[in-house]
Amino acid sequence: MKFSLALAASLFLSALVNAQSQTGNSTAPSATPTPAVPPSNSTNINVSITPGIYHPSNFTASNGTIVTFYFPTTSDPHSATQGSFDDPCVYLNDTYGAGFDSGVQNGTRFTIKITNDQEPIWFFCEAPGHCGLGMVGVINAPTTGNRTFAAYLAAAKALGSNAPNGTNTGPVTSGVDAVATATPS
């Protein structure tokens, strides 16, 4: 009887191990790769974009610094579109020139070079609804006064669903106080 129980237990364990190894060999769908985001350093700042936020979204960068936005491969594309403090969800195209714009992207990266570190560089996501939910950022924002990152974020969120939808005319490699180095790749 003891031998029969031991044999039955052994056969059961063997079948269980075999079933687990077959399950482990099954092919499961894999996630679509996202461009790797390397660590930032003093001359290169890398911005990871996840649903609803830029990481980092408020930072300083001196002249000549390269800022690269990494767009994930998801069903929800994003952009890095230059705006102004006064119109947080509107593409910058004024007397100073046209702002940079990655266009709405998936699975790419977009790089700008800082040309004037004395002025804040405001940006937002032009994908429908994103800016009004607070998907904004700034480079070289004042830390005091009424034109801070917190004030810009609050102004974008105050627009909410009334925020204008971007036109997504595609990448624009100009810029004010920062210029794109190339179209997204």
N, C-alpha and C positions, 0 to 999 in steps of 0.2 A: 504494500500500500504506500509506504514512504517513497519507494522507487517510482511508482506511478505518478504520485503528486510532484515529485522532483522533475520527472520527464515532462509532465504537462506544463509545469511552470517554465521550464527551459524552452519548450516549443512556443509557449505564449510570448515570452520575452524575445525570442528570435523573430517571431512574426511582427512584433511591435517595432523592433529595431529596423527590420526590413521595410516596414510601412513608412517609418519616419525618414529613412534614407531615400525612399522613392519620392516622398513629398518634397524633400529638400532638393531633388533633381528636377522638379517641375519648373517650367519657365513661367515666371510671373512678369507682368508688364513692368517695365522700368520707367522711372521718371525721366523726362526730357532734361538733358544737361543744361545747366546755367553757366554762363561764362564765369570762370574763377575770378575772385576778387582778391588780388594780392594786397599785402599790408601797405598802408600809406607810409611815406617818409617825408623829409623836409622839402623835396622838390616835386613829389607826386602825391596827390590826394585822390584816393579811390572811393567812389560813392556807390554803395550797394543800394539797389532799388528793390524794395519788396512791396507787396500790395499796401498802398496807402502811405508809404513813407520813404524818404531818402535817409540813408545812414552813412555819414552824418548829414544833418539837414541845416546846421548852423556852424560854420567854421571859418577860420582865417586862412588866407593864402597870399603870399607876397608875389610881386611881379615876377613873371617867368615860370611860376608854378603851373604844372600840368594837372588838370582835374579831369578824371575819367569817370563817367557814369556807366555802370554795368547794369544792363537791362536783363531781367530774368526771362527765361523761356516759359511763358505761361499763356493761358488763354486771355489774360487781362493785360494788354500792352500799356506802356507808360511813355512819357517823354521828359526831356529836360529842356524847357522852353523859357527863354529870358523874358521877364516882365518888369514891372516897376512897383515901387512901394504903393503908389497912389492907385494903381489898378492891378491888384494882386493876381487876377486870373485872365489877364489880357496880354497878348503877345506884344512885346516892345517893338514899335515901329514908329518912331517919332523924329523930331528935328535932329536928334543926336545920331540917328541911324537905325538900322534894323538889328534886332537882337538875335542871338544864336538860338537855334531850335533843332533838336535832334529829329523831330517828327516822331510820331507814335511808333514805338519799336518793341520788338520781342527778340531776346537772345542775341543782342548786339552790345556794342559799347560805343560811347560818344565822348570825344575828348575836346576840352577847351584849354586855352592858355590865358592866364591872367595877365592883362596889360596895364591895368591901373588899380593898384591895391589901396588907393585912397578913397575909393567910392564903393558902396555896397553893390553887389551883383545879385539881384533878386531872380529867382526862378521858380517854376511850378510845373505840374503835370497837366498837359492840355487834353488828355483823354477825358471823354465826357464824364462829368460828375466828380472827378478826382480832386481838382483844386478846391472846390467848395466843401470838400470833406477835410481839407487841411493838408493836402499833399503839396507842400511848398518848401522852399529852402532859400538860404542866403549865404553868400560868401562876403566876409568883411563887414558884417552889420555892426552898427553902433551898439554898445552895451548899455548906454543910458539914453534918456530922452524918449521921445514918442515915436521914433522910427526904428524900433528894435525888431528882432526876429519874432518875439512874442506878439508884438503889435501887428506884424505882417500876417502871422498865422491866424490871429483873431479876426483880422479883416477878411481873410479868405474864408474862414469858417462862417462868418456872418453872412456871406453871400449864399452859402449852402447850395440848395438846388437851383438858385437863381444865378449861380456863376455861369458866365458865358462858356459855351462849348468851343474848344479850339477848332481851327479850320483844317489842321493837319495837312498843310500844303507840302509837307516833306521837309527834309533837312535844309537848314539855312546855316551857312558857315561864316557869316559875318558875326558881329557882336559889338556890344558897347562895354568897354572896360574889360572884356574877355572875348576872345575869338575862337571859333571852332578850328581845330587843326585839320579836320577832314570830315567827310560824311560818315555816318555810323558804319561800323564794320563788324 
